[in-house]
Amino acid sequence: MISLRILTSSDIVQALPMAQAIEGMKQAYAQLSTGQVSMPLRSRIEIPACDGVTLFMPVHVTGSNDLAVKVVSVFGQNPRRNLPLLHAVVLALDAETGQPVALLEGNTLTAIRTGAGSGAATDLLARPDAAVVAILGSGTQARTQLEAVCTVRSIRSVRVYSPNPAHVEAFVREMAGKGPIPQDVRGVSTPQEAVQGADIICTATNSATPVFEGRYLKAGAHINAIGSYTTEMQEVDAETVRRALVVVDARESVLAEAGDLVIPLQRGEITLEHIHAELGEIIAGHKPGRTSPEQITYFKSCGVAVQDAVAARIALERATAACLGTVVTL
């Protein structure tokens, strides 16, 4: 007999507050960069007829009970069917027995942990006086990116760009004044208008080509780039990467999946040495972070399974204490 706690999207929102998620991501990145994580590169099954891919992401953290696997599907034709582009679930297991203990809705967990990863990077790399944010994208991930950066910095104003004005309007209505987010959230008509003068820029799009020009970045800006996830997608241009101190979530994964870095590497616009550090190396004190107020910093995240395992553990612990979710016996 197996007792499995099932957590829905609303359960996870209650059980995984952003501030706790950010601290959890710092722990996860440090564990990854100090060799405490068993985490193969995610495997993938392509479904070309449906413009789809399903990814499998297993992980275990040594010396902990963090053992999980995420299954995430991205199907490009789903929006035409009035279905989400992305579906995901996370299965948490007991690391001592292998017994499944929880099944968590993965879209919400992914959005929160991805935002929290950028929140951790922002906390470590952005200028302490950062006050103006640019958001490129207007979907679920863009929302948690904004919540995360506003959790770690006192943000005064936010500029949002997306090629879909209706989505931008909905984003502004929903996010302005929510939690730590300032009331001053407004849509703009071009990426340049969003990026110029911004202290923090978050890119959360499905674009295969750069969504802004690096020449418009102000000195001291920090960029969180989370959208591109294949070697053919280049959400952030080579000029930005060339100008910046480059920090990644995991070297192995970005070199296998991140066109933002793979493309300029292949073209000889940067070298491997241009990747300064994994974020976990900075958290662990093995590498320095920002070294001057004028330095541009860039965090590239493809997402790593240890984030899911740590986020699932935090959510499960808090959900169990609060009697959230549904327990089923299999």
DOROBA-901199 format. One record per atom (N, C-alpha, C): residue in three letters; z, x, y. Coordinates in steps of 0.02 Angstrom, whole numbers, plus 50000, padded with zeros to 5 digits. Atoms other than C-alpha are relative to their C-alpha. Example, Ala and Ser with C-alpha at 12.3 -4.5 7.8 and 13.67 -1.06 7.14 Angstrom:
Ala500005004549941
Ala503905061549775
Ala500005004550060
Ser499974995849941
Ser503575068449947
Ser500374996150055
end
This chain:
Met500005004249940
Met500005000050000
Met500005004450063
Ile500054996349937
Ile499535006450173
Ile500134995250057
Ser499885003949939
Ser500254999650335
Ser499635003550057
Leu500444997249949
Leu498995002250474
Leu500114996250066
Arg499925003249935
Arg499354998850658
Arg499325000150035
Ile500645000549965
Ile497794992750748
Ile500124998950074
Leu499915000449928
Leu497724995550935
Leu499334998250032
Thr500595002349963
Thr496474986051041
Thr499945003850066
Ser500104997049934
Ser495774991351208
Ser500584998650047
Ser499445001749955
Ser497144982051303
Ser500645003449978
Asp499404996450024
Asp498484989851191
Asp499985007250024
Ile500054993049981
Ile497825007251231
Ile500105000950074
Val499884999649928
Val497775004051418
Val500745000050016
Gln499275000249989
Gln499624999751409
Gln500355006149973
Ala499644994750035
Ala500095013751291
Ala499805007050020
Leu500254993449983
Leu499115028051368
Leu499905000650076
Pro500074999349927
Pro499485029551555
Pro499685006750018
Met500394994249983
Met498425042251646
Met500435006350009
Ala499584994149988
Ala499845053851699
Ala500215003249933
Gln499814997250066
Gln500445055751518
Gln499395002749964
Ala500614997650033
Ala498655057551457
Ala499805006950027
Ile500174993549971
Ile498355071951579
Ile500445005549972
Glu499554994950029
Glu499885081351518
Glu499835001249927
Gly500204999250069
Gly499325078051340
Gly499365004249993
Met500624996050003
Met497595085351377
Met500145007350015
Lys499814992949988
Lys498375101151449
Lys500255003149936
Gln499744997550063
Gln499315103051286
Gln499445000949949
Ala500544999650049
Ala497755099551183
Ala499555005950014
Tyr500434994449983
Tyr496685112151276
Tyr500345006749985
Ala499644993850014
Ala498025125551263
Ala500035001449925
Gln499994999150073
Gln498195122551076
Gln499325002249974
Leu500674998150022
Leu496325123851055
Leu499845007350015
Ser500194993249979
Ser496145140151151
Ser500465005349973
Thr499544995150031
Thr497625148451063
Thr499984999749924
Gly500124999750072
Gly496965145450888
Gly500434995549957
Gln499575004450039
Gln498095131150835
Gln499644993849974
Val500375006050015
Val496705118750802
Val499465001449947
Ser500554999950048
Ser495595116150649
Ser499524994450020
Met500455005049971
Met494075107450723
Met499285002349993
Pro500714998350006
Pro492305109250657
Pro499604996750056
Leu500455003449953
Leu490875105450776
Leu499834993149973
Arg500145006850022
Arg490515086950773
Arg499324999749965
Ser500635001150035
Ser489185081850649
Ser499694993650026
Arg500355005649971
Arg487865069350696
Arg499464997449954
Ile500555003350036
Ile486675057050616
Ile499574996650052
Glu500475002949953
Glu485145052650718
Glu499684993849969
Ile500355006150021
Ile484405035150707
Ile499454998850051
Pro500515000049948
Pro482775037550804
Pro499714993150015
Ala500305006649990
Ala482115019950777
Ala500394995750049
Cys499575003949955
Cys483585013150877
Cys500235004150060
Asp499774995549947
Asp483735027650999
Asp500745001149994
Gly499284999750012
Gly485415030450919
Gly500225006549968
Val499684994350033
Val486585044150864
Val500734998049985
Thr499305001050018
Thr488245042950771
Thr500315006849987
Leu499664993650003
Leu489475057250788
Leu500664999349962
Phe499384999950039
Phe490935061950674
Phe500415006050023
Met499604994849968
Met492365071950750
Met500695000449968
Pro499344999250032
Pro493805077350635
Pro500405005850032
Val499594994849971
Val495285087950691
Val500714999849971
His499294999450016
His497005094250642
His500305005550043
Val499644995049961
Val498265103350751
Val500555002949956
Thr499524996650044
Thr499265116250652
Thr500714998950025
Gly499305000749983
Gly501135113150646
Gly500174993450034
Ser499865006549969
Ser500985095250710
Ser499764994649952
Asn500255005650040
Asn500625078050642
Asn499354997250028
Asp500625002249969
Asp499035076950744
Asp499425001349952
Leu500564999750046
Leu497685073250615
Leu499604993650011
Ala500395005949983
Ala496255061650660
Ala499265001349992
Val500724999649999
Val494415058050651
Val499744994450044
Lys500335005149959
Lys493355049050780
Lys499294999149977
Val500705001750013
Val491725040250743
Val499744996650063
Val500275002849937
Val490685036950898
Val499244999349994
Ser500725001350002
Ser488955029250910
Ser499754998750070
Val500345001149936
Val487805029951061
Val499304997649984
Phe500645003150017
Phe486325018051043
Phe499664997750064
Gly500325001049936
Gly485105018051188
Gly499714993050010
Gln500285006749994
Gln484385000851150
Gln500534994550006
Asn499485005149999
Asn486064992051150
Asn500044995950064
Pro499965004149939
Pro486074986951335
Pro499504994350001
Arg500495005550003
Arg484494976751303
Arg500244994349956
Arg499725005150044
Arg485474967551170
Arg500664997350027
Asn499365002049969
Asn486924964551290
Asn500605002749960
Leu499474996650036
Leu487964976751188
Leu500175006550037
Pro499834993649969
Pro488914992151248
Pro499575005749974
Leu500384994150020
Leu487955008551246
Leu500385003849946
Leu499584995850042
Leu489405016651154
Leu500514995749962
His499465002950041
His490525010951011
His500385005849968
Ala499604994650030
Ala491965021350943
Ala500654997349972
Val499345001250027
Val493505020750835
Val500325006749984
Val499624994050019
Val494855033650802
Val500484998149944
Leu499545001050056
Leu495755034450636
Leu500515005650000
Ala499454995150001
Ala497445043150643
Ala500315000149931
Leu499724999250067
Leu498185050050482
Leu500655004050004
Asp499404996150006
Asp499865056950430
Asp499815006949972
Ala500224993350019
Ala499635075850420
Ala500375002649938
Glu499644997850060
Glu500915077550279
Glu499734996749936
Thr500225003650060
Thr500185064550162
Thr499264998150001
Gly500695002249994
Gly498435060850227
Gly499934992550005
Gln500035007349998
Gln498885042450235
Gln499784997550068
Pro500185002949936
Pro497995032550371
Pro500594996150030
Val499435003449968
Val499265026250498
Val499794995550058
Ala500205004249944
Ala498265018750641
Ala499245000250008
Leu500705000549981
Leu496535012950693
Leu499994997850073
Leu499995001249928
Leu496235013750881
Leu499294998750025
Glu500645001349967
Glu494815006250983
Glu499825006350039
Gly500164993349976
Gly493875021851033
Gly499685000450068
Asn500324999649935
Asn492905017351190
Asn500525001150055
Thr499484999449949
Thr494475015051295
Thr500375006649993
Leu499664993750011
Leu495355029851215
Leu499575005850025
Thr500454994649978
Thr493825040851248
Thr499965000350075
Ala500055000149927
Ala493675035251428
Ala500635002950032
Ile499374997649971
Ile495515038651464
Ile500085007449987
Arg499894992950015
Arg495585055351375
Arg499495004450035
Thr500504996249964
Thr493955061051456
Thr500195000650073
Gly499754999749932
Gly494605056351627
Gly500595004750006
Ala499404995849998
Ala496245064751587
Ala499835007449993
Gly500234993050004
Gly495325080751537
Gly499785002650067
Ser500204998149932
Ser494525081151709
Ser500605000250046
Gly499404999849961
Gly496205077151784
Gly500385006549991
Ala499674993650014
Ala496945092451698
Ala499625005750034
Ala500404994849967
Ala495495103251760
Ala500084999850075
Thr499915000849928
Thr495665096351936
Thr500675002650022
Asp499334997749982
Asp497525099751937
Asp500045007650001
Leu499974992750006
Leu497225117851887
Leu499515003650045
Leu500544996349967
Leu495635121851983
Leu499844997650071
Ala500185002549933
Ala495415110652136
Ala500505002550052
Arg499554998149946
Arg496135115552303
Arg500584995150006
Pro499435004549994
Pro497885108452330
Pro499904994850055
Asp500105004649945
Asp497295100252492
Asp499384995749993
Ala500605004150012
Ala495785091652413
Ala500154992750017
Ala499875006849976
Ala495615074452494
Ala499404995349996
Val500615004150001
Val493805068452480
Val499665000849932
Val500294999950067
Val493025063652313
Val499314996850001
Ala500665003050012
Ala491205060452265
Ala499954998349926
Ile500105002250069
Ile490865050352108
Ile499264998449992
Leu500705001450016
Leu489095050752037
Leu499994996649932
Gly499955004350058
Gly488985036551913
Gly500454994150018
Ser499605005949983
Ser489755019251912
Ser500234996249938
Gly499805003350063
Gly490185015551730
Gly500745001149984
Thr499304999450022
Thr491795015951630
Thr500275007150009
Gln499784993049994
Gln491885034951626
Gln500115001850073
Ala499904998649929
Ala491665035751815
Ala500664997350025
Arg499375003149979
Arg493155024251835
Arg500605004249980
Thr499434996050021
Thr494335034951732
Thr499985007050031
Gln500034993749963
Gln493695050751816
Gln500354999350067
Leu499705001149934
Leu494195043551984
Leu500764999049994
Glu499285001050009
Glu495885037551922
Glu500365006749987
Ala499684993750019
Ala496255054751849
Ala500075004750060
Val499964995249944
Val495825065152003
Val500484997450053
Cys499535002849951
Cys496805053152113
Cys500725000449975
Thr499334999150028
Thr498285055351995
Thr500295006950016
Val499774993149990
Val498375074152027
Val499905002750071
Arg500104997949931
Arg497815075252209
Arg500084993950046
Ser499915005449950
Ser498205065052366
Ser499334998850034
Ile500695001349978
Ile496465058052394
Ile500024994750056
Arg500035004649943
Arg496065049552560
Arg499384995649999
Ser500625004049999
Ser494265043852534
Ser499565001849941
Val500434999350059
Val493005041352394
Val499314997450018
Arg500705002149990
Arg491105040552401
Arg499684999549931
Val500285001450066
Val490155033052255
Val499244999150005
Tyr500735000950003
Tyr488305034752214
Tyr499794998349928
Ser500345001750062
Ser487305026452076
Ser499334997150019
Pro500655003149984
Pro485465021352070
Pro500014992449996
Asn499955007250005
Asn486065003652035
Asn500514997550052
Pro499545002149947
Pro486794996352197
Pro500494994649978
Ala499545005250023
Ala487534981252108
Ala500595002949961
His499464996650036
His488524992651994
His500485003550048
Val499574996749950
Val489155002452144
Val500454994850035
Glu499605005249967
Glu489724986452230
Glu500574997749955
Ala499485002050047
Ala490674981152074
Ala500535005449993
Phe499544994350004
Phe491444998452060
Phe500485000050059
Val499604999849939
Val492054997952240
Val500514994350000
Arg499555005850001
Arg492784980452221
Arg500585001049952
Glu499494999250052
Glu493714985052063
Glu500485005850014
Met499614993949998
Met494335002552106
Met500375001250066
Ala499694998649936
Ala494785002352291
Ala500734997650000
Gly499305001749996
Gly496675002952308
Gly500354999149933
Lys499705001050066
Lys496985002352120
Lys500435006049981
Gly499554994550019
Gly498495012752068
Gly500015005550052
Pro499984994349952
Pro498375030152148
Pro499375000650042
Ile500654999549966
Ile496615026852214
Ile500064997250071
Pro499945002549932
Pro496465025052404
Pro499594993650011
Gln500395005949983
Gln495815009252486
Gln499305001850024
Asp500654997849973
Asp494395019352564
Asp499555002549944
Val500504998550052
Val493125018552422
Val499364996450022
Arg500615003149975
Arg491335015652478
Arg499385002849964
Gly500644997850028
Gly489585016352407
Gly499585003550052
Val500474996549956
Val488285028052481
Val499314999549969
Ser500695001350021
Ser486395027752470
Ser499665005949967
Thr500314994250030
Thr486025045552412
Thr500535004649970
Pro499534995050027
Pro486835059152305
Pro500225005050054
Gln499834995349948
Gln486755070752455
Gln500564997450044
Glu499485003049958
Glu487805058752559
Glu500675000149964
Ala499374999950039
Ala489095058152419
Ala500305007049998
Val499764993250015
Val489205076852389
Val500185004050062
Gln499874995849940
Gln489135084252565
Gln500704998850027
Gly499335000449974
Gly490885088052623
Gly500534997949951
Ala499515002250050
Ala491705082252461
Ala500395006049973
Asp499564994950030
Asp493175092352394
Asp499965000049924
Ile500045000850073
Ile493005085652216
Ile499394995649985
Ile500595003950021
Ile491385079652134
Ile500064998849925
Cys500005001750070
Cys491365070451968
Cys499334997049981
Thr500645002750024
Thr489725067551875
Thr500134996749933
Ala499905003950061
Ala489795053951743
Ala499404995649989
Thr500645003550007
Thr487995049051708
Thr499685001649933
Asn500414998550058
Asn486725048551568
Asn499365003650019
Ser500614996949975
Ser485465058151672
Ser499835006349961
Ala500244993950032
Ala484405071451589
Ala499805005350051
Thr500194995449947
Thr484015079451757
Thr500565000250053
Pro499454999349952
Pro485185085751896
Pro500064994150048
Val499875005949959
Val485995071851995
Val500185001750072
Phe499924997949931
Phe486345082052152
Phe499775007350005
Glu500234993249988
Glu485795098452230
Glu500605004450019
Gly499444995649990
Gly487025112752223
Gly500055003050070
Arg499984997149932
Arg486535118952396
Arg500404995850048
Tyr499625004349955
Tyr487455104152471
Tyr500765000549991
Leu499294999350013
Leu489145109252400
Leu500355003750056
Lys499614996349951
Lys490475114252525
Lys500395005649966
Ala499574994750027
Ala491465130252502
Ala500664997049978
Gly499365002350025
Gly493005127152397
Gly499964993749958
Ala500065006250038
Ala492305111852307
Ala500155001249926
His499904999950073
His492765107852127
His499584994649969
Ile500445004850034
Ile491565099252006
Ile500264998949929
Asn499895002050070
Asn491985089751846
Asn499364996949974
Ala500635002550028
Ala490415087151741
Ala500114997749928
Ile499845002550067
Ile490605075851590
Ile499424996149969
Gly500525004550023
Gly488945066751572
Gly499545002849946
Ser500504997450047
Ser487705078051481
Ser500335002349936
Tyr499694998450065
Tyr488025080351296
Tyr499485002449949
Thr500504996850043
Thr486395087751226
Thr499715005950037
Thr500284994049969
Thr485495104051258
Thr499404998350044
Glu500575002049958
Glu484055094251339
Glu500214996650064
Met499755003549941
Met485155085551468
Met500315005050049
Gln499744995449949
Gln485505094751631
Gln500234995850060
Glu499735004349948
Glu486615083651739
Glu500155003750064
Val499824995849943
Val487135097951854
Val499515005850003
Asp500544995049994
Asp485855110251923
Asp500255007249994
Ala499844992950010
Ala485795129051896
Ala500305003050063
Glu499724997449938
Glu486185132252079
Glu500754998950003
Thr499285001450002
Thr487885123852060
Thr500345004849951
Val499704995750051
Val488245133451900
Val500025007250023
Arg500044993149978
Arg487685149851976
Arg500525001650054
Arg499544998949945
Arg488795147752130
Arg500744999549979
Ala499325002050016
Ala490345142352034
Ala500355004649950
Leu499584997550054
Leu491775149251932
Leu499964994849944
Val500145004850053
Val491305141151766
Val500565000049948
Val499475001050050
Val492685134251654
Val499774994349955
Val500245004950049
Val492345124351494
Val500584997649957
Asp499485002350046
Asp493335114051370
Asp500015004449937
Ala500044995850060
Ala492705124151220
Ala499335003650001
Arg500624996149997
Arg491425138251221
Arg499514997949945
Glu500455001450056
Glu490745134151049
Glu499634993450011
Ser500325006649993
Ser490405115951090
Ser499524999950058
Val500465000349943
Val489635118651262
Val499365004049986
Leu500604996050015
Leu488465132151196
Leu499564996549949
Ala500395003850049
Ala487915120151059
Ala499734993550028
Glu500155006849979
Glu487795104351164
Glu499874999050075
Ala500005001349927
Ala487845106751354
Ala499395003050034
Gly500594997749965
Gly486145107951436
Gly500155002950069
Asp499804997249935
Asp487025111251603
Asp500065007649997
Leu499914992850008
Leu487395128551535
Leu499455003149957
Val500494997250046
Val486145130951394
Val499335001250035
Ile500654999449967
Ile484615128051504
Ile499985006150047
Pro500024994049958
Pro485065140951639
Pro500105006549961
Leu499944994150043
Leu485585153051501
Leu499325001849970
Gln500654998850030
Gln483895151151417
Gln499505002650051
Arg500464997949947
Arg483005153751583
Arg500205006650032
Gly499774993749972
Gly484005169451623
Gly500314999250069
Glu499705001249934
Glu484795161351777
Glu500745001850001
Ile499324997550008
Ile486535165551712
Ile500035003649933
Thr499874996850065
Thr487245175951569
Thr500624996949969
Leu499405002750034
Leu488585171751441
Leu500645001950037
Glu499404997749964
Glu489815181851546
Glu500164995650060
His499875004549943
His489625168751683
His500484994449981
Ile499495004850022
Ile490705157051577
Ile500675003750004
His499394996249985
His492375162851646
His500544998949948
Ala499425001450043
Ala493605154051531
Ala499954993049971
Glu499835006750021
Glu494075139251426
Glu500604997750042
Leu499445002549960
Leu495285128051519
Leu500665001749967
Gly499394998450036
Gly496575131051383
Gly500235007250011
Glu499814993149986
Glu496525149751419
Glu500355000650067
Ile499675000049935
Ile497005146251599
Ile500694996849994
Ile499355003450010
Ile498385134151546
Ile500495004749965
Ala499564995450038
Ala499065147251424
Ala500165006450038
Gly499874994049961
Gly499045160551560
Gly499605006149980
His500414994350023
His497725171351475
His499435001750048
Lys500534998949951
Lys496435169451614
Lys500234996950066
Pro499845003149935
Pro496595166151802
Pro499554994050013
Gly500415005649978
Gly495965150251881
Gly499695001650067
Arg500254998949932
Arg495435148352063
Arg500355006050031
Thr499714994149968
Thr495685164552160
Thr499945000050075
Ser500045000449927
Ser495235159252337
Ser499854992950022
Pro500155006849976
Pro495125143452444
Pro499264998550005
Glu500715001149991
Glu493255146052468
Glu499614999749934
Gln500344999850065
Gln492845147752283
Gln499804993149976
Ile500235006150032
Ile491805134052202
Ile500185000449926
Thr499815000150071
Thr492475129152031
Thr499644994249965
Tyr500405004950039
Tyr491545119651894
Tyr500294999549930
Phe499745001350067
Phe492265111751737
Phe499504995949961
Lys500465003550044
Lys491055107051599
Lys500354997949936
Ser499685002750060
Ser491715095651463
Ser499494996249959
Cys500405004050048
Cys490745089751311
Cys500454995249961
Gly499525003950039
Gly492325082151239
Gly500125003249933
Val499824996950063
Val493255089251091
Val500514995649963
Ala499625004750041
Ala494115080450947
Ala500755000750009
Val499284999249990
Val495825087950984
Val500254995450056
Gln499815004849948
Gln495835077051141
Gln500154993249969
Asp499915006550031
Asp495655061651032
Asp500644999749959
Ala499404999950042
Ala497025066950912
Ala500634999750042
Val499415000049958
Val498275070551050
Val500084993450037
Ala499975006549966
Ala497835054851147
Ala500204994549952
Ala499825005150050
Ala497965044450988
Ala500745000449984
Arg499294999250015
Arg499675051750951
Arg500444997250056
Ile499625002649944
Ile500325047951126
Ile499984992450001
Ala500075007349998
Ala499625030351121
Ala500374996749942
Leu499665003050058
Leu500295027050946
Leu500755000250008
Glu499274999649990
Glu502045033250987
Glu500244994850050
Arg499795004749949
Arg502145022751144
Arg499894992749978
Ala500145006750025
Ala501345007651061
Ala500524997749949
Thr499495001750051
Thr502565008250915
Thr500664998350034
Ala499365001349964
Ala504055009351034
Ala499984993350037
Ala500075006149961
Ala503384994551134
Ala499774994049957
Cys500235005250047
Cys502864984450979
Cys499314997250019
Leu500685002049984
Leu501054984251035
Leu499565000649938
Gly500474999550054
Gly499604981550918
Gly500174995249943
Thr499925004250059
Thr499444972850750
Thr500055004449939
Val499914996150061
Val500104980050588
Val499724996049941
Val500295003250058
Val499074976050435
Val500165004249938
Thr499874996550063
Thr499394980450253
Thr499364999849958
Leu500624999450039
Leu497924986750151
Leu500165001249927
end
